[in-house]
Amino acid sequence: MNGTIELFGERKSEVEFYYSVLVEIVKPDSSIVTIDNHRFARILKSNFLLMLYNLIESCIRSGFEDIYSAVKESGKPYAEISEELRDIWSNYEISKAHRDTAKHQTYGRRVKEILEQVISENPIVITREALDISGNLDARQIRKLLCTHKISFSESEPKEKNKILMVKTTRNKLAHGDEAFGDAARDLTVEELEDIKDEVFTFLNEVLAGMRTFYDRKAYIRQLKS
């Protein structure tokens, strides 16, 4: 998980730097002068929310990839990984059989391969594709992902994170071309953007701490009852 924690620190630093430039450009006596500072500031605000979403998705994805890599490196077969990860692996493998095959015979062969993987006790490999999270991460969805993996974390303010939901919604509108960069965040003040930034940082820090504990304790390995 060290790589993910470093990634979080680097991306936070980028966001903080970007925010400092944004604060400067909205000042009446800004040292940064463009053809139209007001218009440029509106575009920068929207892009700031996009940066925050990218921070969220990249860190969450990286954290789960670290866990999946640890599962692979452990060399544990199906029966020896946690029940939650067994479900994630099997559900994804079965979904591939549905998605990639049309003929009943081919589908049956794919199911047989899955059964043989379980019976043979070969190491289980879970890939990033099993997450299926592109463009869909808000606080509720992140909590759901953690619950699916049975990863717990301490949340300082266990309430709905509406600001994080707004970051995701705005990102999707921008990504799909439903809203222009000059319009998406035009009404948000730099103080409101700072509140959004702080909520994202705090929530991610708590989530990654929970993932780190899960990783360090090797909770992805099945705990046998004595």
VENVENVEN-V432235 format. One record per residue. RES is the residue in one small letter. BURIAL is + if it has 24 or more other ideal C-beta (glycine too) atoms within 12 Angstrom, else -. Layout:
# VENVENVEN-V432235
res=<RES;RES>
burial=<BURIAL;BURIAL>
This chain:
# VENVENVEN-V432235
res=<m;n;g;t;i;e;l;f;g;e;r;k;s;e;v;e;f;y;y;s;v;l;v;e;i;v;k;p;d;s;s;i;v;t;i;d;n;h;r;f;a;r;i;l;k;s;n;f;l;l;m;l;y;n;l;i;e;s;c;i;r;s;g;f;e;d;i;y;s;a;v;k;e;s;g;k;p;y;a;e;i;s;e;e;l;r;d;i;w;s;n;y;e;i;s;k;a;h;r;d;t;a;k;h;q;t;y;g;r;r;v;k;e;i;l;e;q;v;i;s;e;n;p;i;v;i;t;r;e;a;l;d;i;s;g;n;l;d;a;r;q;i;r;k;l;l;c;t;h;k;i;s;f;s;e;s;e;p;k;e;k;n;k;i;l;m;v;k;t;t;r;n;k;l;a;h;g;d;e;a;f;g;d;a;a;r;d;l;t;v;e;e;l;e;d;i;k;d;e;v;f;t;f;l;n;e;v;l;a;g;m;r;t;f;y;d;r;k;a;y;i;r;q;l;k;s>
burial=<+;-;-;+;+;-;+;+;-;-;+;+;-;-;+;+;-;+;+;-;+;+;+;-;+;+;-;-;-;-;-;-;-;-;-;-;-;-;-;+;+;+;+;+;+;+;+;+;+;+;+;+;+;+;+;+;+;+;+;+;+;+;+;+;+;+;+;+;-;+;+;-;-;+;-;+;-;+;-;-;+;+;-;+;+;+;-;+;+;+;-;+;+;-;-;-;+;-;-;-;-;-;-;-;-;-;-;-;-;+;-;-;-;+;-;-;-;-;-;-;-;-;-;+;+;+;-;+;-;+;+;-;+;-;-;-;+;+;+;-;+;+;+;-;+;+;-;+;+;+;+;-;+;-;-;-;-;-;-;-;+;-;+;+;+;+;+;+;+;+;+;+;-;+;-;-;-;-;-;-;+;-;-;+;+;+;-;+;-;+;-;-;+;+;-;+;+;+;+;+;+;+;+;+;+;+;+;+;+;+;+;+;-;+;+;-;-;-;+;+;+;-;-;-;-;->
